[in-house]
Amino acid sequence: MADSANNMLSLTALTVDNATAALEHGLAAIAAGQNVFDLRNVVAVDSAAVSVMLAWQRAAANAGVKLELVNLPAILKSLTKLYGVCELVSPQLCDQPARDVATSAELHHH
C-alpha cells in the first residue's frame, strides 16, 4: 500500500462519536493530495460512517480528485449497500460480496 494511504490507518472507528474528527481528518488528507484512504483498521461503525464517506467523496470530487476507499470492513460495505450508496462511496467494491455478514449486534447503535 502506498504511503499516501497510511494517513487513515490510525482510524479505528467511524461512529457518531468521532464523525466530526474523522471528517476533518479526511478533508485535510484530501487537501494534502491524498487520494487513497485505507480503512482496514476500522472496527466500529454506525450510520455516521456512511455520511462521513459521502462527504469525503464529495470533497474529493469538488477538488477534482478521484478518492479510492480501500479495505472497507464487511460491516461498512453492508451499510453502504443497505443505504443504496455503495456506487457513490466505493464503486470498485460494490460488486464484491461482503465476506462476513454484519449482525445487528455488531452494529454500533445510538
Gaussian input, Z-matrix of N, CA and C with variables (Angstrom, degrees):
# hf/3-21g

backbone

0 1
 N
 C     1     B1
 C     2     B2     1     A1
 N     3     B3     2     A2     1     D1
 C     4     B4     3     A3     2     D2
 C     5     B5     4     A4     3     D3
 N     6     B6     5     A5     4     D4
 C     7     B7     6     A6     5     D5
 C     8     B8     7     A7     6     D6
 N     9     B9     8     A8     7     D7
 C    10    B10     9     A9     8     D8
 C    11    B11    10    A10     9     D9
 N    12    B12    11    A11    10    D10
 C    13    B13    12    A12    11    D11
 C    14    B14    13    A13    12    D12
 N    15    B15    14    A14    13    D13
 C    16    B16    15    A15    14    D14
 C    17    B17    16    A16    15    D15
 N    18    B18    17    A17    16    D16
 C    19    B19    18    A18    17    D17
 C    20    B20    19    A19    18    D18
 N    21    B21    20    A20    19    D19
 C    22    B22    21    A21    20    D20
 C    23    B23    22    A22    21    D21
 N    24    B24    23    A23    22    D22
 C    25    B25    24    A24    23    D23
 C    26    B26    25    A25    24    D24
 N    27    B27    26    A26    25    D25
 C    28    B28    27    A27    26    D26
 C    29    B29    28    A28    27    D27
 N    30    B30    29    A29    28    D28
 C    31    B31    30    A30    29    D29
 C    32    B32    31    A31    30    D30
 N    33    B33    32    A32    31    D31
 C    34    B34    33    A33    32    D32
 C    35    B35    34    A34    33    D33
 N    36    B36    35    A35    34    D34
 C    37    B37    36    A36    35    D35
 C    38    B38    37    A37    36    D36
 N    39    B39    38    A38    37    D37
 C    40    B40    39    A39    38    D38
 C    41    B41    40    A40    39    D39
 N    42    B42    41    A41    40    D40
 C    43    B43    42    A42    41    D41
 C    44    B44    43    A43    42    D42
 N    45    B45    44    A44    43    D43
 C    46    B46    45    A45    44    D44
 C    47    B47    46    A46    45    D45
 N    48    B48    47    A47    46    D46
 C    49    B49    48    A48    47    D47
 C    50    B50    49    A49    48    D48
 N    51    B51    50    A50    49    D49
 C    52    B52    51    A51    50    D50
 C    53    B53    52    A52    51    D51
 N    54    B54    53    A53    52    D52
 C    55    B55    54    A54    53    D53
 C    56    B56    55    A55    54    D54
 N    57    B57    56    A56    55    D55
 C    58    B58    57    A57    56    D56
 C    59    B59    58    A58    57    D57
 N    60    B60    59    A59    58    D58
 C    61    B61    60    A60    59    D59
 C    62    B62    61    A61    60    D60
 N    63    B63    62    A62    61    D61
 C    64    B64    63    A63    62    D62
 C    65    B65    64    A64    63    D63
 N    66    B66    65    A65    64    D64
 C    67    B67    66    A66    65    D65
 C    68    B68    67    A67    66    D66
 N    69    B69    68    A68    67    D67
 C    70    B70    69    A69    68    D68
 C    71    B71    70    A70    69    D69
 N    72    B72    71    A71    70    D70
 C    73    B73    72    A72    71    D71
 C    74    B74    73    A73    72    D72
 N    75    B75    74    A74    73    D73
 C    76    B76    75    A75    74    D74
 C    77    B77    76    A76    75    D75
 N    78    B78    77    A77    76    D76
 C    79    B79    78    A78    77    D77
 C    80    B80    79    A79    78    D78
 N    81    B81    80    A80    79    D79
 C    82    B82    81    A81    80    D80
 C    83    B83    82    A82    81    D81
 N    84    B84    83    A83    82    D82
 C    85    B85    84    A84    83    D83
 C    86    B86    85    A85    84    D84
 N    87    B87    86    A86    85    D85
 C    88    B88    87    A87    86    D86
 C    89    B89    88    A88    87    D87
 N    90    B90    89    A89    88    D88
 C    91    B91    90    A90    89    D89
 C    92    B92    91    A91    90    D90
 N    93    B93    92    A92    91    D91
 C    94    B94    93    A93    92    D92
 C    95    B95    94    A94    93    D93
 N    96    B96    95    A95    94    D94
 C    97    B97    96    A96    95    D95
 C    98    B98    97    A97    96    D96
 N    99    B99    98    A98    97    D97
 C   100   B100    99    A99    98    D98
 C   101   B101   100   A100    99    D99
 N   102   B102   101   A101   100   D100
 C   103   B103   102   A102   101   D101
 C   104   B104   103   A103   102   D102
 N   105   B105   104   A104   103   D103
 C   106   B106   105   A105   104   D104
 C   107   B107   106   A106   105   D105
 N   108   B108   107   A107   106   D106
 C   109   B109   108   A108   107   D107
 C   110   B110   109   A109   108   D108
 N   111   B111   110   A110   109   D109
 C   112   B112   111   A111   110   D110
 C   113   B113   112   A112   111   D111
 N   114   B114   113   A113   112   D112
 C   115   B115   114   A114   113   D113
 C   116   B116   115   A115   114   D114
 N   117   B117   116   A116   115   D115
 C   118   B118   117   A117   116   D116
 C   119   B119   118   A118   117   D117
 N   120   B120   119   A119   118   D118
 C   121   B121   120   A120   119   D119
 C   122   B122   121   A121   120   D120
 N   123   B123   122   A122   121   D121
 C   124   B124   123   A123   122   D122
 C   125   B125   124   A124   123   D123
 N   126   B126   125   A125   124   D124
 C   127   B127   126   A126   125   D125
 C   128   B128   127   A127   126   D126
 N   129   B129   128   A128   127   D127
 C   130   B130   129   A129   128   D128
 C   131   B131   130   A130   129   D129
 N   132   B132   131   A131   130   D130
 C   133   B133   132   A132   131   D131
 C   134   B134   133   A133   132   D132
 N   135   B135   134   A134   133   D133
 C   136   B136   135   A135   134   D134
 C   137   B137   136   A136   135   D135
 N   138   B138   137   A137   136   D136
 C   139   B139   138   A138   137   D137
 C   140   B140   139   A139   138   D138
 N   141   B141   140   A140   139   D139
 C   142   B142   141   A141   140   D140
 C   143   B143   142   A142   141   D141
 N   144   B144   143   A143   142   D142
 C   145   B145   144   A144   143   D143
 C   146   B146   145   A145   144   D144
 N   147   B147   146   A146   145   D145
 C   148   B148   147   A147   146   D146
 C   149   B149   148   A148   147   D147
 N   150   B150   149   A149   148   D148
 C   151   B151   150   A150   149   D149
 C   152   B152   151   A151   150   D150
 N   153   B153   152   A152   151   D151
 C   154   B154   153   A153   152   D152
 C   155   B155   154   A154   153   D153
 N   156   B156   155   A155   154   D154
 C   157   B157   156   A156   155   D155
 C   158   B158   157   A157   156   D156
 N   159   B159   158   A158   157   D157
 C   160   B160   159   A159   158   D158
 C   161   B161   160   A160   159   D159
 N   162   B162   161   A161   160   D160
 C   163   B163   162   A162   161   D161
 C   164   B164   163   A163   162   D162
 N   165   B165   164   A164   163   D163
 C   166   B166   165   A165   164   D164
 C   167   B167   166   A166   165   D165
 N   168   B168   167   A167   166   D166
 C   169   B169   168   A168   167   D167
 C   170   B170   169   A169   168   D168
 N   171   B171   170   A170   169   D169
 C   172   B172   171   A171   170   D170
 C   173   B173   172   A172   171   D171
 N   174   B174   173   A173   172   D172
 C   175   B175   174   A174   173   D173
 C   176   B176   175   A175   174   D174
 N   177   B177   176   A176   175   D175
 C   178   B178   177   A177   176   D176
 C   179   B179   178   A178   177   D177
 N   180   B180   179   A179   178   D178
 C   181   B181   180   A180   179   D179
 C   182   B182   181   A181   180   D180
 N   183   B183   182   A182   181   D181
 C   184   B184   183   A183   182   D182
 C   185   B185   184   A184   183   D183
 N   186   B186   185   A185   184   D184
 C   187   B187   186   A186   185   D185
 C   188   B188   187   A187   186   D186
 N   189   B189   188   A188   187   D187
 C   190   B190   189   A189   188   D188
 C   191   B191   190   A190   189   D189
 N   192   B192   191   A191   190   D190
 C   193   B193   192   A192   191   D191
 C   194   B194   193   A193   192   D192
 N   195   B195   194   A194   193   D193
 C   196   B196   195   A195   194   D194
 C   197   B197   196   A196   195   D195
 N   198   B198   197   A197   196   D196
 C   199   B199   198   A198   197   D197
 C   200   B200   199   A199   198   D198
 N   201   B201   200   A200   199   D199
 C   202   B202   201   A201   200   D200
 C   203   B203   202   A202   201   D201
 N   204   B204   203   A203   202   D202
 C   205   B205   204   A204   203   D203
 C   206   B206   205   A205   204   D204
 N   207   B207   206   A206   205   D205
 C   208   B208   207   A207   206   D206
 C   209   B209   208   A208   207   D207
 N   210   B210   209   A209   208   D208
 C   211   B211   210   A210   209   D209
 C   212   B212   211   A211   210   D210
 N   213   B213   212   A212   211   D211
 C   214   B214   213   A213   212   D212
 C   215   B215   214   A214   213   D213
 N   216   B216   215   A215   214   D214
 C   217   B217   216   A216   215   D215
 C   218   B218   217   A217   216   D216
 N   219   B219   218   A218   217   D217
 C   220   B220   219   A219   218   D218
 C   221   B221   220   A220   219   D219
 N   222   B222   221   A221   220   D220
 C   223   B223   222   A222   221   D221
 C   224   B224   223   A223   222   D222
 N   225   B225   224   A224   223   D223
 C   226   B226   225   A225   224   D224
 C   227   B227   226   A226   225   D225
 N   228   B228   227   A227   226   D226
 C   229   B229   228   A228   227   D227
 C   230   B230   229   A229   228   D228
 N   231   B231   230   A230   229   D229
 C   232   B232   231   A231   230   D230
 C   233   B233   232   A232   231   D231
 N   234   B234   233   A233   232   D232
 C   235   B235   234   A234   233   D233
 C   236   B236   235   A235   234   D234
 N   237   B237   236   A236   235   D235
 C   238   B238   237   A237   236   D236
 C   239   B239   238   A238   237   D237
 N   240   B240   239   A239   238   D238
 C   241   B241   240   A240   239   D239
 C   242   B242   241   A241   240   D240
 N   243   B243   242   A242   241   D241
 C   244   B244   243   A243   242   D242
 C   245   B245   244   A244   243   D243
 N   246   B246   245   A245   244   D244
 C   247   B247   246   A246   245   D245
 C   248   B248   247   A247   246   D246
 N   249   B249   248   A248   247   D247
 C   250   B250   249   A249   248   D248
 C   251   B251   250   A250   249   D249
 N   252   B252   251   A251   250   D250
 C   253   B253   252   A252   251   D251
 C   254   B254   253   A253   252   D252
 N   255   B255   254   A254   253   D253
 C   256   B256   255   A255   254   D254
 C   257   B257   256   A256   255   D255
 N   258   B258   257   A257   256   D256
 C   259   B259   258   A258   257   D257
 C   260   B260   259   A259   258   D258
 N   261   B261   260   A260   259   D259
 C   262   B262   261   A261   260   D260
 C   263   B263   262   A262   261   D261
 N   264   B264   263   A263   262   D262
 C   265   B265   264   A264   263   D263
 C   266   B266   265   A265   264   D264
 N   267   B267   266   A266   265   D265
 C   268   B268   267   A267   266   D266
 C   269   B269   268   A268   267   D267
 N   270   B270   269   A269   268   D268
 C   271   B271   270   A270   269   D269
 C   272   B272   271   A271   270   D270
 N   273   B273   272   A272   271   D271
 C   274   B274   273   A273   272   D272
 C   275   B275   274   A274   273   D273
 N   276   B276   275   A275   274   D274
 C   277   B277   276   A276   275   D275
 C   278   B278   277   A277   276   D276
 N   279   B279   278   A278   277   D277
 C   280   B280   279   A279   278   D278
 C   281   B281   280   A280   279   D279
 N   282   B282   281   A281   280   D280
 C   283   B283   282   A282   281   D281
 C   284   B284   283   A283   282   D282
 N   285   B285   284   A284   283   D283
 C   286   B286   285   A285   284   D284
 C   287   B287   286   A286   285   D285
 N   288   B288   287   A287   286   D286
 C   289   B289   288   A288   287   D287
 C   290   B290   289   A289   288   D288
 N   291   B291   290   A290   289   D289
 C   292   B292   291   A291   290   D290
 C   293   B293   292   A292   291   D291
 N   294   B294   293   A293   292   D292
 C   295   B295   294   A294   293   D293
 C   296   B296   295   A295   294   D294
 N   297   B297   296   A296   295   D295
 C   298   B298   297   A297   296   D296
 C   299   B299   298   A298   297   D297
 N   300   B300   299   A299   298   D298
 C   301   B301   300   A300   299   D299
 C   302   B302   301   A301   300   D300
 N   303   B303   302   A302   301   D301
 C   304   B304   303   A303   302   D302
 C   305   B305   304   A304   303   D303
 N   306   B306   305   A305   304   D304
 C   307   B307   306   A306   305   D305
 C   308   B308   307   A307   306   D306
 N   309   B309   308   A308   307   D307
 C   310   B310   309   A309   308   D308
 C   311   B311   310   A310   309   D309
 N   312   B312   311   A311   310   D310
 C   313   B313   312   A312   311   D311
 C   314   B314   313   A313   312   D312
 N   315   B315   314   A314   313   D313
 C   316   B316   315   A315   314   D314
 C   317   B317   316   A316   315   D315
 N   318   B318   317   A317   316   D316
 C   319   B319   318   A318   317   D317
 C   320   B320   319   A319   318   D318
 N   321   B321   320   A320   319   D319
 C   322   B322   321   A321   320   D320
 C   323   B323   322   A322   321   D321
 N   324   B324   323   A323   322   D322
 C   325   B325   324   A324   323   D323
 C   326   B326   325   A325   324   D324
 N   327   B327   326   A326   325   D325
 C   328   B328   327   A327   326   D326
 C   329   B329   328   A328   327   D327

   B1=1.4512
   B2=1.5226
   B3=1.2870
   B4=1.4597
   B5=1.5223
   B6=1.3237
   B7=1.4609
   B8=1.5164
   B9=1.3253
   B10=1.4617
   B11=1.5203
   B12=1.3389
   B13=1.4629
   B14=1.5149
   B15=1.3092
   B16=1.4538
   B17=1.5152
   B18=1.3045
   B19=1.4478
   B20=1.5269
   B21=1.3216
   B22=1.4616
   B23=1.5278
   B24=1.3209
   B25=1.4622
   B26=1.5211
   B27=1.3180
   B28=1.4630
   B29=1.5300
   B30=1.3048
   B31=1.4617
   B32=1.5287
   B33=1.3303
   B34=1.4651
   B35=1.5289
   B36=1.3110
   B37=1.4651
   B38=1.5215
   B39=1.3123
   B40=1.4602
   B41=1.5217
   B42=1.3155
   B43=1.4633
   B44=1.5219
   B45=1.2967
   B46=1.4617
   B47=1.5415
   B48=1.3297
   B49=1.4672
   B50=1.5205
   B51=1.3360
   B52=1.4656
   B53=1.5280
   B54=1.3148
   B55=1.4639
   B56=1.5266
   B57=1.3143
   B58=1.4622
   B59=1.5194
   B60=1.3318
   B61=1.4710
   B62=1.5315
   B63=1.3320
   B64=1.4644
   B65=1.5285
   B66=1.3199
   B67=1.4629
   B68=1.5236
   B69=1.3250
   B70=1.4697
   B71=1.5252
   B72=1.3197
   B73=1.4581
   B74=1.5313
   B75=1.3195
   B76=1.4558
   B77=1.5194
   B78=1.3128
   B79=1.4613
   B80=1.5267
   B81=1.3338
   B82=1.4629
   B83=1.5257
   B84=1.3157
   B85=1.4650
   B86=1.5257
   B87=1.3247
   B88=1.4662
   B89=1.5222
   B90=1.3301
   B91=1.4664
   B92=1.5295
   B93=1.3397
   B94=1.4693
   B95=1.5255
   B96=1.3312
   B97=1.4520
   B98=1.5173
   B99=1.3150
   B100=1.4637
   B101=1.5182
   B102=1.3383
   B103=1.4604
   B104=1.5309
   B105=1.3308
   B106=1.4639
   B107=1.5205
   B108=1.3248
   B109=1.4653
   B110=1.5266
   B111=1.3148
   B112=1.4603
   B113=1.5239
   B114=1.3230
   B115=1.4629
   B116=1.5277
   B117=1.3175
   B118=1.4719
   B119=1.5215
   B120=1.3163
   B121=1.4615
   B122=1.5228
   B123=1.3164
   B124=1.4650
   B125=1.5312
   B126=1.3253
   B127=1.4673
   B128=1.5310
   B129=1.3233
   B130=1.4650
   B131=1.5203
   B132=1.3291
   B133=1.4632
   B134=1.5197
   B135=1.3016
   B136=1.4555
   B137=1.5226
   B138=1.3004
   B139=1.4623
   B140=1.5270
   B141=1.3159
   B142=1.4671
   B143=1.5262
   B144=1.3259
   B145=1.4650
   B146=1.5234
   B147=1.3128
   B148=1.4556
   B149=1.5282
   B150=1.3124
   B151=1.4740
   B152=1.5253
   B153=1.3203
   B154=1.4695
   B155=1.5302
   B156=1.3234
   B157=1.4640
   B158=1.5279
   B159=1.3276
   B160=1.4631
   B161=1.5266
   B162=1.3237
   B163=1.4751
   B164=1.5251
   B165=1.3367
   B166=1.4681
   B167=1.5244
   B168=1.3241
   B169=1.4660
   B170=1.5369
   B171=1.3152
   B172=1.4690
   B173=1.5323
   B174=1.3325
   B175=1.4674
   B176=1.5257
   B177=1.3196
   B178=1.4647
   B179=1.5199
   B180=1.3294
   B181=1.4674
   B182=1.5163
   B183=1.3220
   B184=1.4717
   B185=1.5130
   B186=1.3417
   B187=1.4645
   B188=1.5286
   B189=1.3320
   B190=1.4590
   B191=1.5225
   B192=1.3376
   B193=1.4479
   B194=1.5288
   B195=1.3174
   B196=1.4656
   B197=1.5212
   B198=1.3180
   B199=1.4616
   B200=1.5208
   B201=1.3310
   B202=1.4609
   B203=1.5234
   B204=1.3187
   B205=1.4603
   B206=1.5200
   B207=1.3319
   B208=1.4620
   B209=1.5200
   B210=1.3196
   B211=1.4642
   B212=1.5250
   B213=1.3329
   B214=1.4653
   B215=1.5226
   B216=1.3258
   B217=1.4601
   B218=1.5289
   B219=1.3206
   B220=1.4645
   B221=1.5224
   B222=1.3043
   B223=1.4644
   B224=1.5284
   B225=1.3226
   B226=1.4581
   B227=1.5227
   B228=1.3213
   B229=1.4668
   B230=1.5252
   B231=1.3237
   B232=1.4643
   B233=1.5242
   B234=1.3236
   B235=1.4681
   B236=1.5195
   B237=1.3375
   B238=1.4659
   B239=1.5235
   B240=1.3399
   B241=1.4689
   B242=1.5271
   B243=1.3242
   B244=1.4587
   B245=1.5258
   B246=1.3379
   B247=1.4692
   B248=1.5228
   B249=1.3395
   B250=1.4560
   B251=1.5158
   B252=1.3315
   B253=1.4606
   B254=1.5313
   B255=1.3080
   B256=1.4603
   B257=1.5293
   B258=1.3196
   B259=1.4746
   B260=1.5283
   B261=1.3147
   B262=1.4640
   B263=1.5202
   B264=1.3170
   B265=1.4563
   B266=1.5188
   B267=1.3218
   B268=1.4631
   B269=1.5257
   B270=1.3233
   B271=1.4689
   B272=1.5303
   B273=1.3183
   B274=1.4581
   B275=1.5257
   B276=1.3259
   B277=1.4556
   B278=1.5251
   B279=1.3060
   B280=1.4632
   B281=1.5170
   B282=1.2974
   B283=1.4561
   B284=1.5147
   B285=1.3305
   B286=1.4577
   B287=1.5207
   B288=1.3308
   B289=1.4675
   B290=1.5193
   B291=1.3098
   B292=1.4621
   B293=1.5216
   B294=1.3197
   B295=1.4631
   B296=1.5205
   B297=1.3014
   B298=1.4602
   B299=1.5124
   B300=1.2886
   B301=1.4584
   B302=1.5182
   B303=1.3097
   B304=1.4602
   B305=1.5173
   B306=1.3018
   B307=1.4590
   B308=1.5110
   B309=1.3001
   B310=1.4519
   B311=1.5195
   B312=1.3372
   B313=1.4681
   B314=1.5253
   B315=1.3298
   B316=1.4621
   B317=1.5128
   B318=1.3188
   B319=1.4532
   B320=1.5130
   B321=1.2993
   B322=1.4505
   B323=1.5196
   B324=1.3227
   B325=1.4703
   B326=1.5159
   B327=1.3515
   B328=1.4786
   B329=1.4850
   A1=108.43
   A2=115.96
   A3=120.98
   A4=110.83
   A5=115.34
   A6=120.26
   A7=111.74
   A8=117.10
   A9=119.85
   A10=112.54
   A11=117.20
   A12=119.98
   A13=112.16
   A14=117.66
   A15=121.16
   A16=113.88
   A17=118.45
   A18=121.88
   A19=112.45
   A20=117.83
   A21=121.52
   A22=112.78
   A23=118.02
   A24=120.45
   A25=112.52
   A26=117.84
   A27=120.35
   A28=112.01
   A29=117.27
   A30=121.53
   A31=110.05
   A32=116.46
   A33=120.82
   A34=112.40
   A35=116.72
   A36=120.62
   A37=109.38
   A38=115.20
   A39=122.74
   A40=105.86
   A41=114.97
   A42=121.37
   A43=109.30
   A44=115.19
   A45=120.36
   A46=110.42
   A47=116.49
   A48=120.20
   A49=113.57
   A50=118.15
   A51=119.57
   A52=112.41
   A53=117.47
   A54=120.74
   A55=112.81
   A56=117.82
   A57=120.19
   A58=110.99
   A59=117.03
   A60=120.66
   A61=110.62
   A62=116.84
   A63=120.26
   A64=110.44
   A65=116.28
   A66=120.29
   A67=110.25
   A68=116.36
   A69=120.53
   A70=111.53
   A71=117.09
   A72=122.38
   A73=109.93
   A74=115.64
   A75=120.25
   A76=112.96
   A77=117.04
   A78=120.48
   A79=111.16
   A80=116.09
   A81=119.86
   A82=110.87
   A83=116.69
   A84=120.71
   A85=110.76
   A86=116.66
   A87=120.80
   A88=109.80
   A89=116.52
   A90=121.04
   A91=111.49
   A92=116.38
   A93=121.31
   A94=112.26
   A95=116.52
   A96=120.35
   A97=115.79
   A98=117.49
   A99=119.96
   A100=109.19
   A101=117.25
   A102=119.89
   A103=112.97
   A104=117.17
   A105=121.93
   A106=107.66
   A107=116.09
   A108=121.37
   A109=107.90
   A110=116.17
   A111=122.08
   A112=108.05
   A113=116.24
   A114=121.78
   A115=112.22
   A116=117.56
   A117=121.30
   A118=114.08
   A119=118.46
   A120=120.79
   A121=113.97
   A122=117.22
   A123=120.73
   A124=108.38
   A125=115.87
   A126=120.51
   A127=112.76
   A128=118.17
   A129=121.83
   A130=108.52
   A131=115.88
   A132=120.30
   A133=109.84
   A134=115.11
   A135=122.51
   A136=106.86
   A137=117.19
   A138=119.59
   A139=112.82
   A140=118.02
   A141=120.58
   A142=111.27
   A143=116.94
   A144=121.11
   A145=110.77
   A146=116.20
   A147=120.62
   A148=110.03
   A149=116.73
   A150=120.72
   A151=111.17
   A152=116.46
   A153=120.62
   A154=109.99
   A155=117.17
   A156=119.59
   A157=111.70
   A158=117.24
   A159=119.86
   A160=110.91
   A161=116.85
   A162=120.57
   A163=110.52
   A164=117.12
   A165=119.43
   A166=110.53
   A167=116.92
   A168=120.19
   A169=110.74
   A170=116.52
   A171=120.06
   A172=110.37
   A173=116.93
   A174=120.85
   A175=110.96
   A176=116.23
   A177=119.91
   A178=110.58
   A179=116.47
   A180=120.20
   A181=110.80
   A182=117.02
   A183=120.90
   A184=112.16
   A185=116.50
   A186=121.67
   A187=111.44
   A188=116.10
   A189=119.47
   A190=113.49
   A191=116.58
   A192=122.51
   A193=109.53
   A194=116.55
   A195=120.62
   A196=106.66
   A197=116.53
   A198=122.54
   A199=109.25
   A200=115.62
   A201=121.18
   A202=108.61
   A203=115.63
   A204=121.90
   A205=106.69
   A206=117.13
   A207=120.59
   A208=110.94
   A209=114.85
   A210=123.09
   A211=112.65
   A212=116.01
   A213=119.30
   A214=108.74
   A215=117.58
   A216=119.18
   A217=110.33
   A218=115.90
   A219=121.31
   A220=112.34
   A221=117.01
   A222=120.20
   A223=111.01
   A224=116.64
   A225=120.51
   A226=110.82
   A227=117.06
   A228=120.26
   A229=109.70
   A230=116.34
   A231=120.46
   A232=111.64
   A233=116.84
   A234=120.04
   A235=111.66
   A236=117.48
   A237=119.39
   A238=110.74
   A239=116.30
   A240=119.83
   A241=110.62
   A242=116.37
   A243=121.21
   A244=111.33
   A245=116.42
   A246=121.20
   A247=112.95
   A248=117.06
   A249=120.21
   A250=114.16
   A251=117.64
   A252=120.45
   A253=112.76
   A254=116.71
   A255=120.25
   A256=111.44
   A257=116.92
   A258=121.15
   A259=111.73
   A260=117.36
   A261=121.01
   A262=112.11
   A263=116.52
   A264=121.47
   A265=111.75
   A266=116.13
   A267=120.20
   A268=109.60
   A269=117.59
   A270=121.57
   A271=113.95
   A272=117.90
   A273=120.25
   A274=112.45
   A275=118.11
   A276=121.44
   A277=113.80
   A278=117.98
   A279=121.20
   A280=113.38
   A281=117.88
   A282=120.41
   A283=112.81
   A284=116.38
   A285=120.16
   A286=109.47
   A287=117.60
   A288=118.84
   A289=110.13
   A290=115.83
   A291=119.88
   A292=107.55
   A293=117.24
   A294=121.30
   A295=111.55
   A296=115.72
   A297=120.59
   A298=108.14
   A299=116.58
   A300=119.98
   A301=108.18
   A302=115.83
   A303=120.57
   A304=109.63
   A305=115.23
   A306=119.92
   A307=108.71
   A308=116.70
   A309=119.70
   A310=110.90
   A311=117.71
   A312=120.61
   A313=111.18
   A314=116.96
   A315=120.13
   A316=112.56
   A317=116.91
   A318=120.18
   A319=110.36
   A320=116.77
   A321=122.08
   A322=107.36
   A323=116.99
   A324=120.98
   A325=111.73
   A326=113.92
   A327=121.39
   A328=108.77
   D1=135.32
   D2=-179.34
   D3=-65.79
   D4=151.50
   D5=178.96
   D6=-57.44
   D7=-28.92
   D8=-178.11
   D9=-63.16
   D10=-20.49
   D11=179.92
   D12=-88.92
   D13=-15.33
   D14=-173.06
   D15=-70.96
   D16=-16.46
   D17=-179.43
   D18=-59.15
   D19=-29.52
   D20=-176.98
   D21=-96.37
   D22=-1.25
   D23=-178.19
   D24=-64.78
   D25=-22.32
   D26=179.72
   D27=-75.61
   D28=-12.44
   D29=-178.41
   D30=-76.99
   D31=118.68
   D32=-179.44
   D33=-113.17
   D34=-11.44
   D35=179.75
   D36=-143.32
   D37=146.08
   D38=171.56
   D39=-132.88
   D40=84.87
   D41=-177.14
   D42=-131.75
   D43=174.35
   D44=178.21
   D45=-57.84
   D46=-29.41
   D47=-178.64
   D48=-66.82
   D49=-29.00
   D50=-178.26
   D51=-126.56
   D52=14.35
   D53=-175.27
   D54=-58.14
   D55=-44.32
   D56=-178.29
   D57=-64.47
   D58=-44.69
   D59=179.55
   D60=-65.41
   D61=-42.03
   D62=179.80
   D63=-65.31
   D64=-40.80
   D65=177.98
   D66=-60.19
   D67=-49.50
   D68=-179.16
   D69=-62.47
   D70=-40.00
   D71=177.81
   D72=-59.62
   D73=-46.68
   D74=179.57
   D75=-66.75
   D76=-41.32
   D77=179.10
   D78=-63.03
   D79=-39.63
   D80=176.92
   D81=-64.98
   D82=-39.60
   D83=178.90
   D84=-64.32
   D85=-41.92
   D86=178.23
   D87=-63.37
   D88=-45.00
   D89=179.24
   D90=-61.43
   D91=-29.31
   D92=179.36
   D93=-84.02
   D94=-0.77
   D95=175.85
   D96=100.28
   D97=4.05
   D98=178.74
   D99=-72.69
   D100=135.21
   D101=-179.50
   D102=-127.61
   D103=7.10
   D104=175.17
   D105=-132.24
   D106=124.60
   D107=175.83
   D108=-111.87
   D109=119.01
   D110=178.90
   D111=-94.83
   D112=113.23
   D113=-175.24
   D114=-105.23
   D115=24.73
   D116=-175.61
   D117=-61.46
   D118=-24.87
   D119=-176.68
   D120=-93.67
   D121=1.49
   D122=179.15
   D123=-75.19
   D124=120.65
   D125=-178.59
   D126=-118.39
   D127=-15.99
   D128=179.61
   D129=-124.27
   D130=126.41
   D131=178.91
   D132=-139.71
   D133=158.84
   D134=167.41
   D135=-146.35
   D136=-170.48
   D137=-175.01
   D138=-62.23
   D139=-21.62
   D140=176.79
   D141=-61.71
   D142=-28.98
   D143=179.55
   D144=-59.13
   D145=-41.38
   D146=-179.66
   D147=-64.16
   D148=-43.48
   D149=178.58
   D150=-61.55
   D151=-43.24
   D152=-179.42
   D153=-63.47
   D154=-45.78
   D155=-178.95
   D156=-65.38
   D157=-37.34
   D158=175.85
   D159=-64.09
   D160=-39.96
   D161=178.65
   D162=-65.68
   D163=-40.18
   D164=176.27
   D165=-60.77
   D166=-44.84
   D167=-179.05
   D168=-64.70
   D169=-39.88
   D170=178.92
   D171=-63.62
   D172=-44.08
   D173=179.33
   D174=-64.16
   D175=-40.71
   D176=178.71
   D177=-63.90
   D178=-45.04
   D179=178.94
   D180=-60.94
   D181=-41.78
   D182=178.37
   D183=-64.19
   D184=-26.96
   D185=178.73
   D186=-90.24
   D187=0.27
   D188=-179.58
   D189=75.55
   D190=25.36
   D191=-177.07
   D192=-114.08
   D193=140.00
   D194=173.38
   D195=-93.76
   D196=109.24
   D197=-178.16
   D198=-90.06
   D199=129.12
   D200=177.69
   D201=-111.10
   D202=123.31
   D203=175.59
   D204=-99.37
   D205=120.56
   D206=-175.32
   D207=-120.85
   D208=158.36
   D209=177.42
   D210=57.64
   D211=41.35
   D212=175.57
   D213=-68.55
   D214=134.47
   D215=175.41
   D216=-64.73
   D217=155.24
   D218=-176.43
   D219=-55.28
   D220=-39.50
   D221=-178.48
   D222=-63.97
   D223=-34.73
   D224=179.19
   D225=-73.01
   D226=-39.47
   D227=174.59
   D228=-60.93
   D229=-42.64
   D230=179.70
   D231=-60.52
   D232=-41.80
   D233=178.95
   D234=-63.57
   D235=-41.90
   D236=-179.19
   D237=-65.50
   D238=-34.93
   D239=177.51
   D240=-72.02
   D241=-41.19
   D242=178.89
   D243=-57.64
   D244=-43.30
   D245=-178.72
   D246=-84.56
   D247=-2.39
   D248=177.25
   D249=72.23
   D250=27.14
   D251=-177.45
   D252=-120.60
   D253=14.64
   D254=-178.00
   D255=-55.59
   D256=-45.19
   D257=-179.67
   D258=-60.39
   D259=-31.03
   D260=-179.69
   D261=-81.31
   D262=-33.92
   D263=-174.68
   D264=-83.98
   D265=-51.90
   D266=-174.67
   D267=-153.07
   D268=76.45
   D269=-173.38
   D270=-55.07
   D271=-35.80
   D272=-176.82
   D273=-66.70
   D274=-17.06
   D275=-178.92
   D276=-100.61
   D277=-7.22
   D278=-172.95
   D279=-65.00
   D280=-33.21
   D281=-177.64
   D282=-85.13
   D283=-9.63
   D284=-179.83
   D285=-87.00
   D286=129.61
   D287=176.17
   D288=-70.04
   D289=144.08
   D290=175.30
   D291=-68.03
   D292=132.43
   D293=-177.62
   D294=-69.13
   D295=-37.06
   D296=-179.71
   D297=-118.36
   D298=128.29
   D299=177.85
   D300=-81.42
   D301=126.57
   D302=-179.70
   D303=-72.55
   D304=135.54
   D305=174.93
   D306=-99.00
   D307=162.12
   D308=-179.33
   D309=-62.04
   D310=-28.40
   D311=179.20
   D312=-69.14
   D313=-25.09
   D314=-179.61
   D315=-81.77
   D316=-22.55
   D317=179.14
   D318=-72.62
   D319=138.13
   D320=-179.97
   D321=-88.65
   D322=111.61
   D323=-175.29
   D324=-105.12
   D325=153.15
   D326=175.63
   D327=-128.95

